[in-house]
């Protein structure tokens, strides 16, 4: 009888293992307009695991339709009242009632595109996204915001650069599971499990690029199987913290389209904020020096149709604009009542040209830059609530704080 009991126990345990052992990612939690959603990528549609939610076991369902070339994802909408949740005994990161520590990263994939020499994806000093995400996970955030541009392996790794960007099984490229796994899911695995996420869509996830992986894996809403050029903004609320997630994937910083500006203006007009953050990929206001610029070229502006839309009818109640797109860190404070602009495009993708150390006093689209911090180094940005304000720190991959500032409800001041 003891042998029989042990055998039955072993069979019972083994029966629960295949679903969990066939998961290709950690089970992560992401925030949407209806609260928290648990997601995981699996080998096949039959591998969806179960989630124990406040003691009750619920099976995750396959997210349909599964696009060609992508592995299936499983999901479960978590109740607003959830206190505990776990998969195979491993607890899920759940939203806290009043998020007090927020990590911001962006522009994280390894650049393999066009005729430029590819980024060295196999050198963690040259593509440090995994180091950045691991360091951010160790900082124990309550929430992670990714400001977009996840997939940069758009073209196959060139034959003469396989030691830099060829995987052991060959080159991963395009809007495929192999590329999404290499560029995002594998290097982000520890941070995915560490805290709930709020995902923003970048221009690399626009309809002519990696839209399928974006809408299938990361967008928190139901998947239609088609691409939306302008998806509807939504709000994420975690106690006193309110995020307004705005899709700027179709915005251009090269040729501004009046019809696109009008569409964005209508979306912005629907936002009603009270000390909220606007999260979108493209900065409303930012500085950059083009990659092809001659040495000594001064920084220029990079407005998009969203910038035009905002300036025609500013949204009241926004304290902070959280963006990426420019592959630098920037923290910009303006006069004329503009909200502070954070640019966190330093998560791993090949860096842009560095800005001058002194940029305060510059004019950007009719406003003066009262203070401006910038850094040309990979890292993550953490904002920690301090009473009615937020303390910001930019930390590099070695754990050194590069920039520090306090962001109260009505602007920015340098940390003392």
C-alpha positions in Angstrom: 0.0 0.0 0.0 2.7 2.6 0.8 4.2 1.8 -2.7 0.8 2.3 -4.3 0.2 5.6 -2.5 3.6 6.8 -3.6 2.9 5.8 -7.1 -0.5 7.5 -7.2 1.1 10.6 -5.7 3.8 10.6 -8.4 1.3 10.2 -11.2 -0.9 13.0 -9.8 2.0 15.4 -9.6 3.3 14.4 -13.0 -0.1 15.0 -14.5 0.1 18.6 -13.4 3.6 19.2 -14.8 3.3 19.2 -18.6 1.1 22.4 -18.8 3.6 24.3 -16.7 6.7 22.8 -18.2 5.6 23.8 -21.7 5.5 27.5 -20.8 8.0 29.5 -22.9 7.8 32.6 -20.7 7.1 33.4 -17.1 3.4 34.1 -16.4 3.3 37.9 -16.3 0.6 40.4 -15.2 -0.3 43.4 -17.3 -2.6 46.3 -16.7 -5.5 47.2 -19.0 -8.6 49.3 -18.8 -10.5 46.4 -17.0 -7.7 45.7 -14.5 -5.1 43.0 -14.4 -4.6 40.2 -17.0 -2.4 37.2 -16.5 -0.6 36.0 -19.7 2.0 33.4 -20.7 3.4 32.1 -24.0 3.2 28.3 -24.4 4.5 25.7 -26.8 1.0 24.6 -28.0 -2.6 25.6 -27.4 -3.1 22.5 -25.1 -0.4 23.7 -22.7 -2.4 26.6 -21.0 -1.7 26.3 -17.3 -4.1 26.9 -14.4 -4.0 29.8 -12.1 -4.9 29.5 -8.4 -6.8 32.7 -7.6 -7.6 33.3 -3.9 -7.7 29.5 -3.5 -9.8 28.7 -6.5 -8.2 27.0 -9.5 -9.0 28.5 -12.9 -7.6 27.4 -16.3 -6.1 30.0 -18.6 -7.6 30.1 -22.1 -5.9 30.4 -25.4 -5.8 33.9 -26.9 -7.3 33.6 -30.3 -6.7 33.8 -33.2 -3.1 32.7 -33.0 -1.1 34.4 -35.8 1.1 32.3 -38.1 4.6 32.2 -36.9 3.8 33.0 -33.3 3.5 30.7 -30.4 0.1 30.6 -28.6 -0.5 32.8 -25.6 -2.8 32.0 -22.7 -4.6 34.5 -20.6 -6.9 35.0 -17.6 -8.7 38.2 -16.6 -8.0 38.6 -12.8 -10.8 39.9 -10.6 -10.4 43.4 -9.2 -10.6 41.9 -5.7 -7.8 39.4 -6.1 -5.5 39.0 -3.1 -3.3 36.1 -4.2 -2.6 34.2 -7.4 -0.1 31.6 -8.4 0.8 29.1 -11.1 2.3 25.8 -10.1 3.1 27.2 -6.7 4.8 30.3 -8.1 3.1 33.6 -7.0 2.1 36.1 -9.6 3.0 39.7 -9.3 -0.3 41.5 -8.5 -1.2 45.2 -8.7 -0.9 47.1 -5.4 -3.5 49.5 -4.3 -1.3 52.5 -4.4 1.8 52.0 -6.6 4.7 53.8 -4.9 7.7 52.7 -7.1 7.5 52.7 -10.9 10.2 51.6 -13.3 10.3 53.0 -16.8 12.2 51.4 -19.7 12.0 51.6 -23.4 13.5 51.0 -26.8 15.0 47.7 -25.7 15.5 45.4 -28.8 18.7 44.7 -30.5 19.0 46.6 -33.8 19.4 44.4 -36.9 18.0 46.4 -39.7 19.0 47.7 -43.1 22.5 48.3 -44.4 23.9 49.6 -41.1 26.2 47.2 -39.2 24.0 45.3 -36.7 24.2 45.9 -33.0 26.2 43.2 -31.2 23.4 41.3 -29.7 25.7 38.8 -28.0 27.8 41.3 -26.1 25.9 42.4 -23.0 28.0 45.6 -22.9 26.7 46.6 -26.3 23.2 45.2 -26.0 22.6 45.3 -22.2 18.8 44.9 -22.1 19.0 41.8 -20.0 21.3 43.5 -17.5 19.0 46.5 -17.5 15.9 44.4 -16.9 17.6 42.3 -14.2 18.8 45.4 -12.3 15.3 46.9 -12.6 13.8 43.6 -11.2 16.1 43.7 -8.2 14.9 47.2 -7.4 11.5 45.6 -6.5 9.1 47.9 -8.5 5.3 48.0 -8.0 4.8 48.6 -11.7 6.9 48.5 -14.9 6.1 50.8 -17.8 7.6 50.0 -21.2 7.3 52.9 -23.6 7.5 50.8 -26.7 9.8 49.5 -29.5 10.4 45.9 -28.4 11.4 44.3 -31.7 14.5 45.6 -33.6 15.6 42.3 -35.3 13.7 43.3 -38.4 16.1 41.8 -40.9 18.1 38.5 -40.8 21.5 38.7 -39.3 24.0 39.3 -42.1 26.2 36.3 -43.0 29.3 38.2 -42.0 28.0 39.1 -38.6 26.6 35.8 -37.3 28.9 36.0 -34.3 27.1 39.2 -33.3 23.5 38.5 -34.0 23.1 34.9 -35.2 21.5 32.7 -32.7 22.7 29.1 -32.1 19.9 27.8 -34.3 20.3 30.6 -36.9 19.0 34.2 -37.3 15.8 35.3 -35.7 14.1 38.1 -37.5 10.7 39.7 -38.3 7.4 39.5 -36.6 8.0 35.9 -35.5 8.1 34.1 -32.1 11.8 33.6 -32.4 12.5 37.3 -32.8 10.1 38.3 -30.1 11.6 35.8 -27.8 15.2 36.8 -28.5 14.5 40.6 -28.4 12.1 40.8 -25.5 10.8 37.7 -23.7 14.1 36.0 -22.8 16.0 39.1 -21.7 13.0 40.5 -19.8 12.0 37.2 -18.1 13.0 38.3 -14.5 11.4 41.7 -14.8 8.3 40.2 -16.3 7.8 38.1 -13.2 8.7 40.9 -10.8 5.8 43.3 -11.1 2.7 44.1 -13.2 3.4 45.9 -16.5 1.8 48.7 -18.5 2.8 48.3 -22.2 3.0 51.1 -24.7 3.1 50.6 -28.4 6.1 52.0 -30.4 6.5 52.8 -34.0 8.3 49.4 -34.4 4.9 47.8 -33.7 3.1 49.9 -36.3 1.0 48.1 -38.9 3.8 47.8 -41.5 6.1 46.3 -38.9 5.7 44.0 -35.8 2.0 44.6 -35.2 1.0 41.0 -34.8 3.3 40.3 -31.9 2.3 43.6 -30.3 -1.5 43.1 -30.4 -1.3 39.3 -29.7 1.2 39.2 -26.9 1.2 42.7 -25.2 -2.0 44.7 -25.9 -4.3 44.0 -22.9 -7.5 44.0 -25.0 -9.1 41.2 -27.0 -7.2 40.3 -30.2 -9.1 40.8 -33.5 -6.5 39.4 -35.8 -6.2 42.7 -37.6 -4.0 45.8 -37.1 -5.4 49.0 -35.8 -3.4 52.0 -36.8 -4.9 54.2 -34.1 -6.0 52.1 -31.1 -8.2 53.8 -28.5 -6.4 55.3 -25.4 -7.3 53.7 -22.1 -6.6 54.5 -18.4 -4.8 52.4 -15.8 -5.5 53.3 -12.2 -3.4 52.1 -9.2 -4.6 54.0 -6.2 -3.4 57.6 -6.6 -1.4 56.8 -9.8 -3.4 57.3 -13.0 -1.8 56.4 -16.4 -3.3 57.3 -19.7 -2.0 54.9 -22.3 -1.9 56.6 -25.7 -1.0 54.8 -28.9 1.3 57.0 -31.1 2.6 54.1 -33.3 1.4 55.8 -36.4 2.8 59.3 -35.6 5.5 60.7 -37.7 8.4 62.9 -36.7 9.3 63.5 -40.3 6.2 64.7 -42.3 3.3 65.9 -40.2 -0.1 64.9 -41.6 -3.1 67.2 -40.7 -5.6 64.3 -40.8 -3.5 62.4 -38.3 -3.2 65.4 -36.1 -7.0 65.8 -36.1 -7.4 62.1 -35.1 -5.0 62.5 -32.2 -6.6 65.7 -31.1 -10.0 63.9 -30.8 -8.4 61.1 -28.7 -6.6 63.6 -26.4 -9.9 65.5 -25.9 -11.4 62.4 -24.4 -8.8 62.2 -21.6 -9.9 63.7 -18.3 -7.0 63.6 -15.8 -6.3 64.8 -12.3 -2.5 64.6 -11.7 -2.1 61.8 -14.2 0.7 60.6 -16.4 0.4 60.5 -20.2 2.3 57.4 -21.5 3.1 57.2 -25.2 6.1 56.2 -27.3 6.9 59.5 -29.0 7.9 62.5 -26.9 5.6 65.5 -27.1 8.7 67.6 -26.7 12.2 66.3 -27.0 15.7 66.9 -28.4 17.7 64.8 -30.7 20.7 65.0 -33.0 20.3 62.9 -36.2 22.6 60.0 -36.6 23.9 61.5 -39.9 24.6 64.9 -38.4 28.0 66.5 -38.6 30.0 66.9 -35.4 29.0 70.0 -33.5 25.4 70.0 -34.8 23.1 71.5 -32.2 20.1 69.4 -30.9 16.8 69.9 -32.7 13.2 69.3 -32.0 11.3 66.1 -33.0 7.6 67.0 -32.9 4.9 64.6 -34.2 1.2 65.0 -34.9 0.5 64.2 -31.3 2.6 67.3 -30.4 0.6 69.4 -32.7 -2.7 68.0 -31.3 -1.6 68.7 -27.7 -0.5 72.2 -28.5 -3.8 73.1 -30.1 -5.8 71.9 -27.1 -3.6 70.9 -24.1 -5.0 68.2 -21.8 -5.5 69.5 -18.2 -4.4 67.5 -15.3 -1.3 65.8 -16.8 1.8 66.1 -14.6 4.2 64.0 -16.5 4.6 62.8 -20.1 6.4 59.4 -20.2 8.0 58.5 -23.6 10.9 56.8 -25.4 11.7 56.8 -29.2 14.8 58.9 -28.9 17.6 56.5 -27.7 18.7 58.6 -24.7 17.5 59.7 -21.3 16.0 63.1 -21.1 14.1 64.9 -18.3 12.8 68.3 -19.5 10.9 71.0 -17.5 9.2 73.9 -19.3 7.5 77.2 -18.6 4.0 78.1 -19.9 2.5 75.3 -17.7 3.7 72.4 -19.8 4.0 69.1 -18.0 7.5 67.6 -17.4 8.7 65.4 -20.3 10.5 62.1 -19.5 12.3 60.3 -22.3 13.4 56.8 -21.4 14.7 55.4 -24.7 17.9 54.0 -23.1 16.9 50.4 -22.4 19.2 48.6 -24.7 18.8 49.6 -28.4 21.8 51.2 -30.0 22.3 54.7 -28.5 21.5 57.9 -30.4 23.9 60.9 -30.5 24.6 62.4 -27.1 23.2 65.9 -26.3 25.2 68.8 -24.9 25.5 68.8 -21.1 23.9 72.2 -20.9 20.5 72.4 -22.6 18.5 74.5 -20.1 17.3 77.8 -21.7 16.7 76.3 -25.1 13.4 77.1 -26.8 11.2 74.2 -27.8 8.0 75.1 -29.8 7.3 78.3 -28.0 8.3 77.3 -24.4 11.6 77.7 -22.6 13.4 74.7 -21.2 13.7 75.6 -17.5 15.8 72.6 -16.6 17.1 69.7 -18.7 18.9 66.6 -17.7 20.1 64.1 -20.2 22.4 61.0 -20.3 24.0 58.9 -23.0 24.1 55.6 -21.1 22.0 52.5 -20.9 19.8 52.1 -17.8 16.4 52.2 -16.2 14.4 55.1 -14.7 12.7 54.6 -11.3 10.2 56.9 -9.8 9.5 56.6 -6.1 6.5 58.3 -4.5 7.6 60.8 -1.8 4.5 62.4 -0.3 2.8 64.5 -3.0 5.8 64.2 -5.4 8.0 61.6 -7.0 11.7 61.1 -6.7 13.3 60.1 -10.0 16.6 58.2 -10.4 18.3 57.0 -13.6 20.4 54.0 -12.7 22.9 52.4 -15.1 23.7 48.7 -15.5 26.4 48.9 -12.8 23.9 50.2 -10.2 25.2 53.8 -10.3 22.7 56.6 -10.1 23.4 58.9 -13.1 20.6 61.4 -12.7 18.3 62.4 -9.8 15.4 64.8 -9.5 12.1 65.5 -7.7 8.9 65.7 -9.7 6.1 67.4 -7.8 2.6 67.7 -9.1 3.2 71.0 -10.9 6.6 70.5 -12.5 10.2 69.5 -11.9 13.0 70.7 -9.7 16.5 69.3 -9.3 17.1 67.1 -6.3 18.9 68.8 -3.4 
